[in-house]
Amino acid sequence: NADTQETTVPPEAVEVIREFSDRITGVLADLFQSGFLTVHDSTLEELDAAVSRAEQYGMEALSAMLAELSAELKQQRHQVHGQSRKLYDVYGKLNQYLYLCRKRLEVDQAAALI
């Protein structure tokens, strides 16, 4: 059935997407280690660049989550009180998305070998 048939990531794109998702995972780890209250300008610039790259790769959901995280971090810089729940929610969703992305790439790579 065409409605339930999944598409696979082309083998030539697997490594590019893997490197991209690894870089975003690294940025998220840096955010976690430094804390959401002390976000560097370079981190925000990297997130904004990742938004554009995710769009170029056709990863609309990832792009939207990255844009939301960046916006929340920028907004938080101007707040006196604590961190927003929304910030934690989008951070968690991004980590889950990237984990599932890596697993999907592993499956697609294994399927290409069969």
Backbone as CSV, one residue per row, in Angstrom:
resi,resn,N_x,N_y,N_z,CA_x,CA_y,CA_z,C_x,C_y,C_z
1,ASN,0.856,-1.174,0.000,0.000,0.000,0.000,0.897,1.231,0.000
2,ALA,0.652,2.148,-0.922,1.480,3.343,-1.071,1.325,4.299,0.103
3,ASP,0.175,4.259,0.780,-0.044,5.169,1.900,0.823,4.831,3.104
4,THR,1.162,3.577,3.271,1.936,3.161,4.438,3.399,2.910,4.108
5,GLN,3.759,3.012,2.828,5.131,2.759,2.438,6.023,3.917,2.891
6,GLU,7.100,3.583,3.596,8.024,4.597,4.080,9.110,4.835,3.044
7,THR,9.598,6.048,3.011,10.733,6.347,2.155,11.996,6.237,2.985
8,THR,13.078,5.905,2.322,14.346,5.805,3.017,15.231,6.983,2.618
9,VAL,16.166,7.272,3.485,17.128,8.331,3.199,18.106,7.784,2.169
10,PRO,18.358,8.518,1.082,19.313,8.039,0.082,20.689,7.821,0.717
11,PRO,21.377,6.760,0.330,22.674,6.446,0.946,23.652,7.614,0.930
12,GLU,23.646,8.403,-0.125,24.594,9.519,-0.216,24.255,10.651,0.758
13,ALA,23.017,10.677,1.251,22.598,11.722,2.187,22.767,11.301,3.645
14,VAL,22.927,10.022,3.884,22.991,9.516,5.262,24.104,10.194,6.053
15,GLU,25.300,10.240,5.492,26.432,10.810,6.231,26.263,12.312,6.453
16,VAL,25.723,13.015,5.485,25.492,14.461,5.620,24.496,14.735,6.741
17,ILE,23.415,13.987,6.757,22.390,14.175,7.788,22.922,13.743,9.151
18,ARG,23.705,12.672,9.169,24.288,12.214,10.435,25.208,13.299,11.015
19,GLU,26.068,13.869,10.196,26.967,14.923,10.668,26.179,16.141,11.153
20,PHE,25.135,16.491,10.429,24.294,17.622,10.812,23.609,17.361,12.154
21,SER,23.029,16.179,12.310,22.344,15.868,13.570,23.343,15.762,14.726
22,ASP,24.543,15.264,14.457,25.574,15.203,15.496,25.983,16.610,15.937
23,ARG,26.073,17.521,14.978,26.445,18.908,15.323,25.371,19.545,16.194
24,ILE,24.111,19.345,15.836,23.018,19.911,16.635,23.011,19.280,18.026
25,THR,23.236,17.982,18.093,23.306,17.301,19.378,24.412,17.907,20.235
26,GLY,25.535,18.238,19.620,26.628,18.884,20.335,26.251,20.256,20.867
27,VAL,25.527,21.019,20.069,25.064,22.343,20.512,24.111,22.193,21.695
28,LEU,23.214,21.220,21.623,22.276,20.987,22.723,23.018,20.551,23.987
29,ALA,24.047,19.729,23.832,24.843,19.313,24.992,25.564,20.514,25.603
30,ASP,26.097,21.381,24.756,26.753,22.595,25.262,25.761,23.467,26.026
31,LEU,24.560,23.595,25.500,23.517,24.365,26.184,23.220,23.772,27.550
32,PHE,23.105,22.467,27.598,22.803,21.790,28.856,23.911,22.024,29.878
33,GLN,25.169,21.942,29.426,26.301,22.100,30.335,26.463,23.528,30.826
34,SER,26.244,24.495,29.937,26.438,25.892,30.327,25.211,26.474,31.010
35,GLY,24.063,25.865,30.766,22.824,26.374,31.336,22.125,27.306,30.363
36,PHE,20.833,27.385,30.495,20.039,28.186,29.571,20.116,29.679,29.878
37,LEU,20.666,30.030,31.033,20.723,31.441,31.407,21.981,32.136,30.893
38,THR,22.962,31.373,30.462,24.218,31.958,30.001,24.525,31.507,28.576
39,VAL,23.633,31.791,27.670,23.785,31.353,26.279,24.655,32.362,25.525
40,HIS,25.670,31.858,24.873,26.587,32.703,24.112,25.963,33.104,22.775
41,ASP,26.366,34.257,22.278,25.889,34.719,20.967,26.222,33.709,19.882
42,SER,27.401,33.110,19.962,27.807,32.138,18.947,26.885,30.922,18.929
43,THR,26.386,30.532,20.093,25.448,29.403,20.165,24.141,29.761,19.469
44,LEU,23.650,30.964,19.714,22.416,31.412,19.059,22.605,31.517,17.549
45,GLU,23.769,31.997,17.128,24.056,32.084,15.691,24.089,30.691,15.067
46,GLU,24.668,29.749,15.785,24.735,28.374,15.284,23.337,27.753,15.186
47,LEU,22.493,28.021,16.170,21.110,27.533,16.115,20.373,28.133,14.930
48,ASP,20.539,29.435,14.713,19.860,30.091,13.600,20.339,29.533,12.257
49,ALA,21.640,29.260,12.140,22.162,28.655,10.917,21.606,27.248,10.725
50,ALA,21.436,26.520,11.819,20.888,25.160,11.745,19.430,25.176,11.297
51,VAL,18.692,26.226,11.657,17.300,26.364,11.202,17.271,26.367,9.676
52,SER,18.135,27.185,9.074,18.185,27.286,7.612,18.641,25.985,6.974
53,ARG,19.643,25.369,7.562,20.148,24.120,6.992,19.096,23.015,7.073
54,ALA,18.378,22.938,8.189,17.322,21.929,8.318,16.251,22.142,7.248
55,GLU,15.921,23.394,6.978,14.958,23.681,5.907,15.488,23.199,4.559
56,GLN,16.763,23.460,4.293,17.377,23.031,3.036,17.343,21.515,2.887
57,TYR,17.477,20.796,3.989,17.462,19.339,3.963,16.045,18.768,3.962
58,GLY,15.034,19.643,4.013,13.649,19.178,4.014,13.186,18.668,5.364
59,MET,13.871,19.073,6.417,13.538,18.629,7.774,12.753,19.744,8.465
60,GLU,11.512,19.920,8.024,10.700,21.043,8.483,10.425,21.002,9.977
61,ALA,10.146,19.831,10.514,9.858,19.712,11.950,11.093,20.106,12.768
62,LEU,12.253,19.655,12.354,13.487,20.007,13.046,13.733,21.504,12.960
63,SER,13.548,22.060,11.789,13.739,23.494,11.600,12.830,24.298,12.528
64,ALA,11.585,23.893,12.628,10.624,24.605,13.485,11.016,24.510,14.959
65,MET,11.466,23.337,15.387,11.869,23.183,16.787,13.125,23.988,17.103
66,LEU,14.070,24.005,16.179,15.280,24.794,16.387,14.963,26.287,16.450
67,ALA,14.061,26.730,15.575,13.650,28.142,15.580,12.961,28.491,16.896
68,GLU,12.131,27.582,17.387,11.436,27.814,18.652,12.425,27.872,19.815
69,LEU,13.397,26.968,19.822,14.407,26.973,20.879,15.202,28.282,20.848
70,SER,15.619,28.687,19.674,16.385,29.927,19.542,15.571,31.126,20.028
71,ALA,14.311,31.189,19.635,13.448,32.299,20.053,13.262,32.316,21.569
72,GLU,13.067,31.146,22.171,12.896,31.058,23.622,14.163,31.491,24.355
73,LEU,15.311,31.071,23.842,16.577,31.447,24.475,16.812,32.956,24.381
74,LYS,16.491,33.529,23.226,16.651,34.977,23.053,15.697,35.742,23.958
75,GLN,14.472,35.276,24.052,13.487,35.941,24.900,13.892,35.859,26.366
76,GLN,14.430,34.740,26.759,14.805,34.528,28.148,15.910,35.478,28.592
77,ARG,16.742,35.909,27.660,17.819,36.842,27.999,17.281,38.129,28.611
78,HIS,16.043,38.454,28.282,15.451,39.720,28.718,14.493,39.553,29.889
79,GLN,14.466,38.374,30.474,13.566,38.115,31.596,14.350,38.076,32.902
80,VAL,13.700,38.542,33.947,14.328,38.544,35.263,14.049,37.233,35.992
81,HIS,12.856,36.691,35.817,12.491,35.467,36.535,13.026,34.231,35.812
82,GLY,12.731,33.068,36.361,13.293,31.798,35.914,12.979,31.410,34.486
83,GLN,13.425,30.222,34.158,13.299,29.694,32.812,11.874,29.220,32.539
84,SER,11.480,29.333,31.284,10.121,28.947,30.912,10.010,27.433,30.711
85,ARG,8.856,26.924,31.002,8.568,25.492,30.794,8.672,25.149,29.307
86,LYS,8.278,26.105,28.465,8.309,25.892,27.022,9.734,25.599,26.545
87,LEU,10.703,26.260,27.146,12.098,26.048,26.792,12.504,24.598,27.056
88,TYR,12.145,24.080,28.203,12.463,22.690,28.527,11.729,21.714,27.611
89,ASP,10.481,22.041,27.300,9.696,21.162,26.422,10.329,21.039,25.041
90,VAL,10.679,22.170,24.443,11.255,22.124,23.095,12.644,21.493,23.128
91,TYR,13.402,21.730,24.191,14.711,21.105,24.330,14.567,19.577,24.368
92,GLY,13.618,19.099,25.146,13.374,17.659,25.222,12.910,17.074,23.899
93,LYS,12.016,17.777,23.224,11.529,17.307,21.919,12.655,17.244,20.898
94,LEU,13.529,18.234,20.919,14.671,18.226,20.001,15.581,17.029,20.256
95,ASN,15.881,16.755,21.509,16.722,15.604,21.827,16.076,14.304,21.381
96,GLN,14.781,14.185,21.597,14.072,12.979,21.172,14.070,12.861,19.648
97,TYR,13.815,13.955,18.964,13.809,13.956,17.496,15.171,13.510,16.962
98,LEU,16.241,14.070,17.516,17.579,13.733,17.036,17.938,12.282,17.329
99,TYR,17.498,11.764,18.461,17.716,10.347,18.776,17.009,9.464,17.740
100,LEU,15.762,9.793,17.458,14.999,9.013,16.480,15.581,9.159,15.079
101,CYS,16.088,10.332,14.770,16.731,10.563,13.478,17.946,9.653,13.319
102,ARG,18.782,9.581,14.359,19.962,8.712,14.297,19.560,7.244,14.133
103,LYS,18.524,6.828,14.851,18.065,5.439,14.733,17.532,5.166,13.328
104,ARG,16.808,6.117,12.771,16.270,5.957,11.421,17.405,5.845,10.404
105,LEU,18.435,6.657,10.568,19.579,6.581,9.661,20.255,5.219,9.756
106,GLU,20.350,4.667,10.956,20.936,3.344,11.134,20.127,2.289,10.403
107,VAL,18.806,2.372,10.525,17.920,1.408,9.845,18.061,1.541,8.334
108,ASP,18.035,2.774,7.840,18.143,2.984,6.394,19.496,2.525,5.869
109,GLN,20.538,2.756,6.640,21.869,2.328,6.220,21.945,0.806,6.192
110,ALA,21.364,0.151,7.181,21.361,-1.316,7.204,20.524,-1.872,6.061
111,ALA,19.390,-1.224,5.774,18.532,-1.689,4.681,19.246,-1.588,3.331
112,ALA,20.084,-0.595,3.179,20.819,-0.422,1.944,21.845,-1.538,1.724
113,LEU,22.267,-2.163,2.814,23.247,-3.232,2.731,22.631,-4.588,2.373
114,ILE,21.330,-4.674,2.552,20.651,-5.969,2.319,20.387,-6.175,0.855
